[in-house]
Amino acid sequence: MRLLRPAGGDRDDGTETESDDALVRAVAGGDAEALGALYDRHAGWLHARLARRCADAETVREVLQDTFVTVWRSAASHRGGQVGGWLWVIASRRLVDALRAGARADRASSAAPEAVAPSAEDRVLAGLEYGDVGTALAGISPELREVLRATVVDGLSTREAAALLGIPEGTVKTRAMRARRELRAALERLAPDGEALGGTA
């Protein structure tokens, strides 16, 4: 499979006749030309969006390549819906993986960091998708929610989250504090005895 191509425009010259869904089905059947057509159609905007979230051009290039390798391997898992959205989910996950791998390498090459035990709130936040926590999370604004997902669920540092979300590090810190306050208040409304936060005040 030959995939590496320059990330050009979003589309060719307007002459393509196959829909995105048809191309994905063809890729699932092992059609490398269909993968190339899908790449030509979507690589441009994916590259631009990834570059807004990561300043390292080499990382962006590798993530873009990994995205379409994943598409080649898992096209059969696509269950309909907007192909562009499906591609972005794959690309964003690959970017998170790349950022986390880079962070691990940085930590390994530096002095061992001081161990910090997770707070009761952090342990609760690790279950963001479930139960009362999920209900409370749905009640806070999307911009705060995405910061919590990046810093708690994905375990990214402030710098990594800033790169992923395309916002300054200071904004990540501010939104994280606001998000925790709002989430704590929402959880206390759901469980006034404090049990949702492990009995903390």
N, C-alpha and C positions, 0 to 999 in steps of 0.2 A: 504493500500500500504506500503510494507516494502522496504525501499530504502537504509538506511545507511549501507554501506559496506566499508571496507578498500579500499583506492585508490591504486589499484595494477597496474599491467602493462597495456599497451595500449590495448592489446588483450589477449585472452585466450591462447590456445595452437595451434591456427591455424585451428581449426576444425569447426569454425562457418561457416554456409553456407548462412545465410540470409544477404542481403546487408543492409547498414545503412538505405536506403530509405524504404526497406521493414519493418525494425524494427520500424521506425517512423510511418509508416502507421498502424502497429499493435498496437502501443501505442495509436494512435488516436482512435482505436477501443476499447480501454480499457484493453489491454493486459499488465498486470503488469510484466509478465516474459520477454516480449520484452523490457520493460523499464529497467529491471535488466541487460539484455544482452547489451543494449546500454550503460548503466552505466559502466559495466565491460570493454567494449571496449574503452570508451573515458575518463573515470574519471582520469586515470593516467596522461595523458598529460595535461588535463585541470587543475588538481591540481598543476602540476609543473609550468604551465604558470601563474596561479593565484599567486602562491607563489613567483614568480619573481617580481610581482607587488605589493605585500602586505606582510610585514614581520610578521604580526600577524597570527599565525597558526589557532587560533580559528575562526577568520574572514574568512580565506580561506576555512576552513571546512564548515562553515555555507553558504558561497557563493556557494560552490560546491553543497551542498544539495539543496539550493534554486533553483539552475540552473535546476536540474533534476525534482524538483517539478513543475517548470514552464514548462518543456518539457511535463510532464504528463498532465498538464492542457491545453497546447496550441499546442500539436502535430498536430492537425488538421489544424493549420494555416500554417504549413510548405508547401511551394509551389515548392518543388524540389530544385535542386542545392546541393552544398556540405553540407552534414549534419554537418561535423566538423566545418565549418565556421559559420553555423547557431547556433551551440552550443556555440561557442566562443562569438558571438554577445550577446547571452543571459547571459553568464557568466560575460562578461565585464560590461554589464549594471547592473547586480546584484552587482558587486564589487563597481561600482560607487555609487550605492544606499547605500551600507553598509558604504563606506567611508564618504559619506555626512551625514548619520545618526549619525556616530561617531563624526563627526565635530560638528553637532548640539548639541549633548549631552555634548561635551567639552565646548562649548560656554555657554550652560545653567548652567553649574556648576562653571563657572568663572564669573568675573565681566563683566557687560554689555560692549561690545566693542563700540568703538567710531564709530558713523555712518559716512559713507563716501559716498557722492553722486556720482553716476556713471558719468564718463566723457562722452562727446559727442561721443568719439571714442568707449568707452565701449558699449554705446547704439547701435551704428552701428554694432559692433561686435556681439551683441546678435542676429542679423539677419544673421549670417554667411552663411546660406544655400541659401540665396535668392538674386536675382537681381545682380547688379554690385558687391556687396560684395562677392557673391558666385563666380563670374567670377574672381575677384581679388584673392580670396583665393585659387582658383585652380592653380594660377600662382606661389605660393610659395612652397618651398620644403615640402615633407611629414612630416619630423621631426619637422618643425616649425608649420605646420598646426595642428598636433596632440596636441602640447602644447596649441595652441589657443583654440582648442575644449575642452581640459580638464579644462583650467583655466577660459574660458569665457562662453562657452556653458554649460558645466557641473557645472560651479561655484565652482570648487575645489580650495583649498588653494595650495600654492606652495608645502607644505609637502604632501598633498593628491595627487597632480598631479605627484609628484616624485614617490610616492608609486605605483600609477596606471601604469605609463609609465616605471618604472624600471630604472630611471636615477636619478643622484644626484639633490638635491634641487638647487644648484648653476647652474646646467645645465638648469633646468627649467626656472630660472630667466633670464639667458643669452638668451635662445632660445625665450622666450616670448618677450624680448626687440627687438631682431632681427626680429621676426615675425611681430610685430607691425610696425616697420620701413618699412619693405618690403610691408606689406599690405597697409600702408598709401601711399607709393609711387605708388603702383598699382592703388589704388583708385583715386589718383590725376591724373594719366594718363587717367583714364576712365572719370573723371569729373574734369577737370582742374580748374573750378570755385570754387572748394572746397565744393560743395553742398553735396557730398557723405559722408563728415565727419561733417555734420551739420554746415558748414560754418567756421570751425576752420582752423587755418593755418597749 
